[in-house]
Amino acid sequence: MTNEYRYNKNPKDATLCRMIRRSITLNRKELGLEFEDVAHELGLSAGTLSNKLKPSMDTHDLGITEFIHFLELTGDFSSLEYIAGMFDKVLVDKCVEKSGVADINLLVDVANIENSDVFRVVKESIADGIIDEEERAKILKEIEEAQKANARLKDLVLHLATQDEK
């Protein structure tokens, strides 16, 4: 690592920029707002926000506080899920509502179904001895769904365990 701090060495992620712009567009239309209104809500001019969402504009990056405000404003966490996926992580909602042991029964069923889907898709994909791109994508999708189901189950068990300790 060098002591060169002047430049961000990573280029902007074009997919992430598109996702944020699409989310802003969909949400502003739903709320009857203009792009400029959304930019002002984020504390930016429309031109500055537009530049921050252009992959080719290396000098304008969306800051973390702007990104957090964007998430709060739109309620669309697909861009955050995308970032988690970049690091091979899965984003899962925390259990905040009243949950009980009966809910574990449902979640363990869901987790079992999702894990069975992974098993089925993998077995179907490897039957011919080759995994093509379409099969690979299907497998990864099923694995991600199983990871989310298992993470929800784990979160609920931890949530209930901490309630029992109180």
Secondary structure, 3 states (H helix, E strand, C coil): CCCCCCCCCCCCCHHHHHHHHHHHHHHHHHHCCCHHHHHHHCCCCHHHHHHHCCCCCCCCCCCHHHHHHHHHHHCCCHHHHHHHHHCCCCCCCCCCCCCCHHHHHHHHHHHHHHHHHHHHHHHHHHCCCCCCHHHHHHHHHHHHHHHHHHHHHHHHHHHHHHHHHC
